[in-house]
Amino acid sequence: MNLSTTGLHLAADAAIDLHLHTVYSDGRWTPEALLDHLRQEHFALAAITDHDRVDTAAATQRLAREKGLPVIVGAELSSAWKGELVDLLCFGFDPDQNALSDLAQDLLRRQQEITRRAYEYVQQQGLALPPDDLPPLLDKPSAEQLHALIACVEAQGHDLGDPAVLKILRDSGITFATNEPAAIVAAAHQSGAVCLLAHPGHKDGFVTYDEPLLDEFRQIAPIDGLEVYHPRHSPDQTELYREYARRHHLLVSAGSDSHKPEKPPIPYPADLCRDLLERLGIQVA
């Protein structure tokens, strides 16, 4: 496939954002609207990294060429470690032939089973839900199904602040399906891609990394780099991850994690991610 980034040269201060989401996973941007916004705001490069949507990479490349905005082939793969979520950004795989597709398809199958069982449990516990609502839930992207089920419960008039309702939801087993970190890294490398740890300073259900945890994680999943620059990172965290990446010769990424227009993409300078971009065949002046 002719990629939108082939032969790309960027100025050091060119605006880039390497972590964006659309309606293909749990975002509110359509791909068309997102690329139109990026062009309007004079971004030179982006990466759409929808959760576990390796299958949409080819369509995204076609759209990027039509819109005249280079987009890196990417996806954010869902994992877990120490009982909490871990997201891994994979960049540079072949949209048509890659080892990540099987992982993503198996995750979707498992998420559908989790969602189906949770839906049936909620029904059995007396929270009436229309049976016609289940097929549309299962058709949603894996990252959206948990949120959609909760919204379905609320739409039927069940109070999410009611402890009894919350207990039923917790006991239903609804959760995010994940893959093992090592399996994702191995599949990325087999696909000729690089794999970076997304938002290592994230909290709220995610592993929040300090230096010892980064060392430990890299022993079980040999990642290529870190998303050092992210809006959820404090200045101290950003400096910690920047210095850790420098010391261990890891690639550095920068992304807004934008899911919707209300929290738009952030124009990071390309020079922050020079090594990563050049690994992907993009030259930075």
KENU-805716 format. One line per field, with one value per residue (C-alpha): chain; residue in one letter; x, y, z. Coordinates in Angstrom, 2 decimals. Layout:
% KENU-805716
kette c(A; ...)
rest c(A; ...)
u c(X; ...)
v c(Y; ...)
w c(Z; ...)
//
This chain:
% KENU-805716
kette c(A; A; A; A; A; A; A; A; A; A; A; A; A; A; A; A; A; A; A; A; A; A; A; A; A; A; A; A; A; A; A; A; A; A; A; A; A; A; A; A; A; A; A; A; A; A; A; A; A; A; A; A; A; A; A; A; A; A; A; A; A; A; A; A; A; A; A; A; A; A; A; A; A; A; A; A; A; A; A; A; A; A; A; A; A; A; A; A; A; A; A; A; A; A; A; A; A; A; A; A; A; A; A; A; A; A; A; A; A; A; A; A; A; A; A; A; A; A; A; A; A; A; A; A; A; A; A; A; A; A; A; A; A; A; A; A; A; A; A; A; A; A; A; A; A; A; A; A; A; A; A; A; A; A; A; A; A; A; A; A; A; A; A; A; A; A; A; A; A; A; A; A; A; A; A; A; A; A; A; A; A; A; A; A; A; A; A; A; A; A; A; A; A; A; A; A; A; A; A; A; A; A; A; A; A; A; A; A; A; A; A; A; A; A; A; A; A; A; A; A; A; A; A; A; A; A; A; A; A; A; A; A; A; A; A; A; A; A; A; A; A; A; A; A; A; A; A; A; A; A; A; A; A; A; A; A; A; A; A; A; A; A; A; A; A; A; A; A; A; A; A; A; A; A; A; A; A; A; A; A; A; A; A; A; A)
rest c(M; N; L; S; T; T; G; L; H; L; A; A; D; A; A; I; D; L; H; L; H; T; V; Y; S; D; G; R; W; T; P; E; A; L; L; D; H; L; R; Q; E; H; F; A; L; A; A; I; T; D; H; D; R; V; D; T; A; A; A; T; Q; R; L; A; R; E; K; G; L; P; V; I; V; G; A; E; L; S; S; A; W; K; G; E; L; V; D; L; L; C; F; G; F; D; P; D; Q; N; A; L; S; D; L; A; Q; D; L; L; R; R; Q; Q; E; I; T; R; R; A; Y; E; Y; V; Q; Q; Q; G; L; A; L; P; P; D; D; L; P; P; L; L; D; K; P; S; A; E; Q; L; H; A; L; I; A; C; V; E; A; Q; G; H; D; L; G; D; P; A; V; L; K; I; L; R; D; S; G; I; T; F; A; T; N; E; P; A; A; I; V; A; A; A; H; Q; S; G; A; V; C; L; L; A; H; P; G; H; K; D; G; F; V; T; Y; D; E; P; L; L; D; E; F; R; Q; I; A; P; I; D; G; L; E; V; Y; H; P; R; H; S; P; D; Q; T; E; L; Y; R; E; Y; A; R; R; H; H; L; L; V; S; A; G; S; D; S; H; K; P; E; K; P; P; I; P; Y; P; A; D; L; C; R; D; L; L; E; R; L; G; I; Q; V; A)
u c(0.00; 1.18; 1.31; 0.44; 3.80; 6.02; 8.96; 7.76; 10.14; 9.17; 10.56; 11.68; 8.85; 6.15; 2.97; 2.28; -0.04; 0.57; -2.35; -5.89; -9.19; -12.26; -15.66; -13.80; -13.15; -14.37; -13.90; -16.46; -14.49; -15.37; -12.12; -13.15; -13.88; -10.67; -8.48; -10.32; -9.65; -5.98; -5.57; -7.37; -5.05; -1.96; -0.83; 1.84; 1.43; -0.87; -1.43; -4.94; -4.56; -8.02; -8.21; -7.64; -8.68; -5.93; -8.55; -9.27; -5.67; -6.01; -9.17; -7.45; -4.52; -6.84; -8.63; -5.32; -4.20; -7.53; -7.31; -3.65; -2.61; 0.07; -1.11; 1.12; -0.28; -1.08; -3.32; -3.54; -3.68; -5.37; -3.48; -3.31; -0.62; -0.76; -4.56; -4.74; -5.00; -2.00; -2.26; 0.42; 0.83; 1.91; 3.23; 4.36; 2.78; 1.59; -2.16; -2.84; -0.47; 0.40; 0.47; -1.57; -4.84; -5.32; -4.82; -7.35; -9.93; -9.62; -9.99; -13.20; -14.60; -13.80; -15.25; -18.48; -18.73; -18.08; -20.72; -23.27; -22.84; -23.04; -26.20; -27.87; -26.83; -28.25; -31.54; -31.60; -31.12; -34.23; -32.82; -35.07; -33.31; -34.88; -33.68; -33.27; -30.51; -28.07; -27.15; -26.27; -24.10; -22.19; -21.68; -19.87; -16.06; -14.62; -13.53; -17.07; -19.10; -18.66; -19.67; -22.58; -23.97; -23.88; -25.59; -28.23; -28.96; -29.25; -31.47; -34.01; -34.40; -32.14; -30.30; -26.52; -26.19; -28.26; -25.91; -28.07; -27.76; -24.02; -23.63; -25.45; -23.20; -20.06; -21.20; -22.10; -18.44; -18.43; -14.84; -12.43; -10.96; -7.17; -4.15; -0.89; 1.71; 4.42; 2.11; 1.36; 5.04; 5.95; 3.20; 4.23; 7.85; 6.82; 4.86; 7.86; 6.26; 7.45; 5.57; 5.50; 3.92; 1.05; 0.52; 2.67; 1.58; -2.16; -4.16; -7.84; -7.56; -4.23; -0.82; 0.98; 4.68; 7.67; 11.20; 11.19; 7.86; 9.18; 12.21; 9.98; 7.55; 10.35; 11.50; 8.22; 7.44; 10.45; 8.81; 10.60; 9.69; 7.38; 4.68; 6.55; 4.36; 0.68; -1.81; -2.34; 1.34; 2.56; 5.74; 7.63; 6.31; 7.18; 10.75; 10.99; 9.88; 11.97; 15.11; 14.30; 13.88; 17.16; 19.07; 17.70; 17.79; 14.03; 11.86; 9.74; 6.19; 3.83; 0.05; -3.06; -5.20; -8.00; -11.34; -13.61; -13.60; -14.01; -10.50; -8.76; -5.40; -2.25; 0.43; 3.60; 6.81; 8.12; 11.59; 10.31; 9.76; 12.63; 14.01; 10.57; 9.67; 12.98; 12.53; 9.25; 10.95; 9.98; 12.83; 12.96; 15.12)
v c(0.00; 3.53; 5.18; 8.82; 9.30; 7.93; 10.28; 12.74; 15.47; 17.69; 20.85; 20.49; 22.76; 21.12; 20.43; 16.74; 14.70; 10.96; 9.82; 10.42; 8.52; 8.39; 6.71; 3.60; 2.98; 5.16; 8.64; 11.19; 12.45; 11.02; 10.38; 12.96; 15.65; 14.95; 15.23; 18.38; 19.90; 18.94; 20.50; 23.65; 23.96; 23.42; 20.09; 18.46; 14.88; 12.82; 9.26; 7.88; 5.20; 3.77; 1.09; -2.39; -1.28; -2.62; -3.37; 0.31; 1.29; 0.81; 2.95; 5.63; 5.70; 6.13; 8.98; 10.60; 10.61; 12.08; 14.83; 15.53; 15.08; 12.46; 9.96; 7.34; 3.81; 3.18; 1.53; 1.48; -2.09; -2.89; -4.83; -5.31; -5.82; -6.08; -5.97; -2.59; -1.42; -0.84; 0.70; 0.10; 2.29; 0.41; 2.44; 1.48; -1.90; -2.89; -2.10; -5.15; -7.81; -7.80; -10.00; -7.55; -8.27; -11.69; -10.23; -7.48; -9.84; -12.28; -9.41; -8.29; -11.82; -12.01; -8.55; -9.56; -12.59; -10.45; -7.95; -10.68; -12.36; -9.04; -8.05; -11.34; -11.07; -7.57; -8.84; -11.76; -9.41; -7.45; -4.45; -4.75; -3.99; -4.25; -7.48; -5.55; -3.50; -6.40; -6.83; -3.13; -3.35; -6.30; -4.44; -1.59; -1.39; -3.35; -0.20; 1.21; -1.78; -1.31; 2.36; 1.53; -1.12; 1.29; 3.94; 1.38; 0.67; 4.39; 4.98; 2.55; 4.78; 2.83; 5.18; 4.69; 6.34; 3.60; 1.22; -1.76; -0.88; -0.35; -3.71; -5.48; -3.81; -4.72; -8.30; -8.64; -9.06; -6.25; -5.25; -4.53; -7.50; -7.29; -9.02; -9.86; -7.04; -9.40; -10.79; -7.28; -6.29; -9.54; -9.10; -5.50; -6.47; -9.37; -6.79; -4.48; -1.97; -0.23; -0.51; 2.25; 2.45; 4.93; 7.60; 5.95; 8.61; 7.92; 7.04; 6.06; 2.32; 2.33; 1.33; 4.58; 4.09; 5.19; 4.16; 0.76; -0.16; 0.83; -1.39; -4.27; -3.83; -3.79; -7.16; -8.77; -6.60; -5.21; -1.97; 0.40; 3.62; 5.78; 8.34; 10.99; 13.96; 13.58; 16.04; 13.85; 13.97; 16.45; 18.39; 16.12; 12.99; 14.32; 15.00; 11.57; 9.79; 12.00; 11.31; 7.60; 7.33; 9.17; 6.96; 3.71; 4.76; 4.50; 6.21; 9.17; 9.92; 12.86; 12.81; 14.56; 11.41; 13.51; 11.71; 14.65; 18.25; 19.58; 18.29; 18.94; 17.73; 19.35; 20.70; 19.10; 20.01; 17.16; 17.50; 15.99; 12.69; 12.86; 9.37; 7.76; 9.54; 8.66; 5.01; 5.22; 6.66; 10.29; 12.78; 15.73; 18.69)
w c(0.00; -0.82; 2.62; 3.19; 4.97; 2.18; 1.55; 4.18; 5.43; 8.37; 9.87; 13.49; 14.63; 12.49; 14.48; 15.14; 17.37; 17.60; 19.74; 18.44; 18.56; 16.34; 16.22; 15.06; 18.78; 21.64; 20.15; 19.02; 16.03; 12.66; 10.76; 8.17; 10.74; 12.63; 9.53; 8.44; 11.87; 11.72; 8.31; 9.39; 12.39; 10.19; 11.59; 9.45; 10.72; 12.93; 14.10; 14.52; 17.19; 17.75; 20.44; 18.99; 15.47; 13.29; 10.64; 9.92; 9.14; 5.38; 5.19; 7.28; 4.86; 1.88; 3.63; 4.62; 0.99; -0.11; 2.52; 1.84; 5.48; 6.34; 8.96; 10.56; 10.58; 14.22; 16.81; 20.59; 21.88; 25.19; 27.82; 31.58; 34.19; 37.97; 37.79; 36.04; 32.45; 30.18; 26.72; 24.09; 21.00; 17.89; 14.94; 11.47; 10.72; 7.26; 7.11; 4.96; 6.35; 10.04; 13.12; 15.23; 13.42; 15.03; 18.50; 17.84; 16.34; 19.25; 21.71; 19.98; 20.19; 23.91; 24.55; 22.85; 25.13; 28.21; 27.11; 26.30; 29.70; 31.53; 29.65; 30.49; 34.15; 34.46; 33.00; 35.42; 38.38; 37.47; 35.62; 32.58; 29.29; 25.82; 24.14; 20.89; 22.53; 22.73; 19.01; 18.60; 21.73; 20.31; 17.01; 18.74; 18.90; 21.82; 23.66; 23.54; 24.70; 28.46; 28.25; 25.96; 28.31; 31.24; 29.10; 28.14; 31.81; 32.54; 29.50; 30.95; 34.00; 36.37; 38.73; 38.45; 41.85; 43.46; 45.36; 44.36; 40.66; 41.00; 42.72; 39.89; 37.33; 39.29; 39.75; 36.06; 35.17; 32.63; 32.00; 29.18; 27.34; 27.09; 25.60; 27.33; 27.03; 25.79; 23.09; 21.79; 21.69; 19.93; 17.34; 16.74; 16.18; 13.94; 11.90; 11.54; 13.92; 17.05; 20.34; 22.97; 26.41; 26.24; 28.93; 31.64; 34.14; 33.71; 36.82; 37.13; 36.59; 34.75; 36.02; 36.99; 36.40; 38.39; 37.46; 39.24; 37.63; 34.20; 34.78; 35.85; 32.95; 30.39; 31.68; 30.66; 27.62; 25.68; 24.53; 22.17; 23.91; 25.99; 25.34; 27.30; 26.37; 27.32; 28.86; 31.93; 32.85; 35.42; 34.62; 37.03; 35.33; 31.89; 33.02; 34.66; 31.49; 29.20; 31.20; 31.52; 27.75; 27.16; 29.59; 28.17; 24.50; 24.12; 21.51; 22.60; 21.51; 22.09; 21.87; 23.09; 23.38; 21.90; 21.72; 20.89; 19.65; 23.18; 23.92; 20.61; 19.30; 20.69; 18.30; 19.61; 17.71; 15.57; 17.08; 20.36; 18.52; 16.05; 16.72; 16.54; 13.31; 11.68; 12.69; 10.76; 7.69; 8.29; 8.13; 10.54; 9.50)
//
